[in-house]
């Protein structure tokens, strides 16, 4: 099954996971505040690629962004537009967005790039919709974290450098979610950005504080090996003809 198909298969579980009040503390108390620190001020148009059920789209809309969300899962995009406080969202593959070239000045992608089948196509498409001078902000599972599979049967499956499919089933407080992704080394992401004409401006590897660890003890392990890496990149002006 493709990663796209897997996320559509688990869409209803994700909607419950994301919308149950007080459940996804990693997002609300850890990931989101650090991600928002990277974002520039709202401009002409912000694209939320892989918007899921729409929570980040709604947050950025409330922060003053003129925003459009897209998700390849019809179930998730439908959940986004039928939310009581819906922000604009539609079904679309992140590698082929229904937007004109250089029509946006900010592209956000929160915990998505490790979940796409065509990494290069998605990053190239982000460059196309931004044009020269546009900025992209990505949050991904840290490759140092996704590489940790000490129980793998073969040395290749334990290698940091070997891309491989990951299935992580998480149960917490009566909710179950299956996360389907692909481990890729950090250089793989950096090369995709480089080839699309991006220059990396900022990298963050947030560390959970004691308040989060007290509320969610499992977060303690991310004080030693980072859970996520956040990247802000700018589309180089000289790369404007590559889109």
Secondary structure, 3 states (H helix, E strand, C coil): CCHHHHHHHCHHHHHHHHHCCCCCHHHHHHHHHHHHHHCCCCCCCEEEECCCCCHHHHHHHHCCCCEEEEECCHHHHHHHHHCCCCCCEEECCCCCCCCCCCCCCEEEEECCHHHCCCHHHHHHHHHHHHCCCCEEEEEEECHHHHCCCCCCCCCHHHCCCCCEEEEEEEEECCEEEEEEEEECCHHHHHHHHHHCCEEEEEEECCCCCHHHHHHCHHHHHHHCCCCEEEEEEEECHHHHHHC
